[in-house]
Amino acid sequence: MRDTNNIYRAARMTAAQQEPLFSSRERAAAALYVSTEALQDYETGKTLPPCDVVERMVEEYGAADLKRLHIRACCPLLPDYGGETESELTKAALSWAVEFARANGMALRFASLARDGQITEDEMDTAMAVRAKAVELRQIMEDTIAAIDKATANLKGARK
């Protein structure tokens, strides 16, 4: 049975209206750097695509809403998030969910890199990637603090 409401397939079909190469699953898979079988599994609901593939779909298909739809589809903790009017607090919470899950792999790379306590020339690319992720996470933390402070400002005033 074919799932015509699948968000990944719908995003590809919408993109195909602007870019015909996406009408072919094989060519779309090549553009996303996944196998045709993997893309078929995503589009039929057999498996969920990993976040990095969803990010490529968002970029390649020009489907900005796909990220939000993916989070709602795959995260049992966030089924009601991502409504039409997202607050700063909602965006901060979703950023945590997405970025910290993605950061797990980077943390393992960092642990491997730091094992001997130094960075060698051949480890520079990994070190710079870890540093870039740390800067990104720092911004997420600052956005989260600001969103929580803003959301609780009224409560703090009411308590006095």
C-alpha positions in Angstrom: 0.0 0.0 0.0 1.3 3.4 -1.0 1.4 6.3 1.5 0.5 9.4 -0.6 0.5 11.6 2.5 4.1 10.8 3.3 5.8 14.1 4.1 9.1 13.2 2.5 7.4 12.1 -0.8 5.1 15.2 -0.7 8.2 17.5 -0.3 9.9 15.8 -3.3 6.8 16.0 -5.5 6.3 19.6 -4.6 10.0 20.3 -5.5 9.5 18.4 -8.8 7.0 21.0 -9.9 9.9 23.5 -9.9 12.8 21.1 -10.7 11.8 18.1 -12.8 14.8 16.1 -11.8 13.1 15.5 -8.5 10.3 13.6 -10.2 12.7 10.7 -10.5 13.3 9.0 -7.2 16.7 7.8 -8.6 17.9 11.3 -9.4 16.5 12.7 -6.2 18.3 10.1 -4.2 21.6 11.0 -6.0 21.1 14.7 -5.2 20.5 13.7 -1.5 23.5 11.3 -1.4 21.3 8.4 -0.4 20.5 5.1 -2.2 17.3 4.9 -4.2 16.2 2.1 -1.8 16.8 4.3 1.3 14.7 7.2 -0.3 12.0 4.7 -1.1 12.0 3.5 2.5 11.6 7.1 3.7 8.9 7.9 1.3 6.9 4.8 2.1 7.2 5.1 5.8 9.3 2.0 6.2 12.1 4.0 7.9 12.6 7.6 9.1 15.4 9.5 7.5 18.2 10.7 9.8 18.3 14.4 10.5 21.2 15.1 8.1 19.2 13.6 5.2 16.2 15.7 6.2 18.4 18.8 6.2 19.6 17.9 2.7 15.9 17.4 1.7 15.1 20.9 3.1 18.0 22.4 1.1 17.6 20.5 -2.1 13.8 20.6 -2.3 13.4 24.1 -0.9 11.0 22.7 1.7 11.4 24.8 4.8 8.5 23.2 6.6 9.9 19.7 6.2 12.1 20.1 9.2 9.2 21.0 11.5 7.1 18.2 10.0 9.9 15.7 10.4 10.3 16.6 14.1 6.6 16.2 14.7 6.6 12.9 12.9 9.5 11.3 14.5 9.8 12.6 18.0 7.3 11.1 20.4 8.1 13.8 23.0 7.2 16.6 20.7 3.9 15.7 18.9 2.2 19.0 19.4 5.2 21.3 18.6 5.7 23.2 15.5 2.3 24.8 15.1 1.6 27.7 12.8 2.6 30.3 15.3 5.8 29.2 16.9 7.0 31.2 19.9 10.7 31.9 20.7 10.3 29.3 23.5 9.0 26.7 21.1 11.8 27.4 18.6 14.4 27.1 21.4 12.9 23.8 22.6 12.9 22.4 19.1 16.5 23.5 18.6 17.5 21.6 21.7 15.8 18.5 20.4 17.3 18.6 17.0 20.8 20.0 17.7 21.6 18.1 20.8 20.6 14.8 19.1 22.8 15.7 16.2 25.6 16.8 18.5 25.9 13.3 20.0 27.9 12.1 17.0 30.1 15.1 17.1 30.7 14.5 20.8 32.0 11.0 20.1 34.3 12.4 17.4 35.6 15.0 20.0 36.2 12.3 22.6 38.2 10.3 20.1 40.2 13.4 19.1 40.9 14.4 22.7 41.9 11.0 23.8 45.6 11.7 23.8 45.2 15.3 25.0 46.5 17.0 21.9 45.5 17.9 18.3 47.8 16.8 15.5 47.9 18.3 11.9 45.7 15.4 10.5 43.1 16.1 13.2 42.7 19.8 12.4 39.6 19.3 10.2 37.8 17.3 13.0 38.9 19.9 15.6 37.5 22.8 13.6 34.2 20.9 13.0 33.9 20.3 16.7 34.7 23.9 17.5 32.0 25.1 14.9 29.4 22.8 16.5 30.4 24.2 20.0 29.8 27.7 18.7 26.5 26.7 17.3 25.5 25.0 20.6 26.5 28.1 22.5 24.2 30.2 20.4 21.4 27.7 21.0 22.0 27.9 24.8 21.9 31.7 24.6 18.7 31.7 22.6 17.2 29.2 25.1 18.1 31.4 28.1 16.7 34.5 26.4 13.4 32.6 25.4 13.0 31.3 29.0 13.7 34.7 30.5 11.2 36.3 28.2 8.5 33.7 28.8 8.9 33.9 32.5 9.2 37.7 32.8 5.5 38.2 33.4 5.4 35.4 36.0 8.3 37.0 38.0 6.5 40.4 38.0 3.2 38.8 39.2 4.9 37.0 42.1 6.2 40.3 43.6 
